[in-house]
């Protein structure tokens, strides 16, 4: 009986785990999550967090930032609007 060939163990991933090209995206997501949550979560917290919670918090962070962006745009529009000229005063 022969020992199993190493080629038999070099199978592609089928279901569990990430493909090598997906790992970069996964770690970018972890970094962005930690960065934009302003340090409220640690790397271990996010890495070990269940996916449904990670998605929940990501949606909350996105909602907060989009609201801040809308508020900033509204403030900019208010600043850019010309002020109404008061009625000219009659000279005395």
C-alpha positions, 0 to 999 in steps of 0.5 A: 500500500502506497502513502497518499500523494501530496497532490490529493491534498492540494484540493481547491477550497470548496465551501468553508474559508476564504479564497486567497483573493477575498482575504484582502477585501476581508481585512480591508473591511476590518480596518475600515470598520475599526477606523470609522468606528473611531476605535470603539472596536478592537481588531479582535472584536471585529474579527471574531464578531458574528457576521450579522452583528458586523453587518448591523454595525457597518450599516449603522456607521454608514447611516451616521456618516451619510447623515453627517454628509447630508448635514454638511451639504445643507450647511454649505448650501445655506452659506452659499445662498445670497443674503436678502438685501435690506430695503435701502434707507432714504437719506435725510 
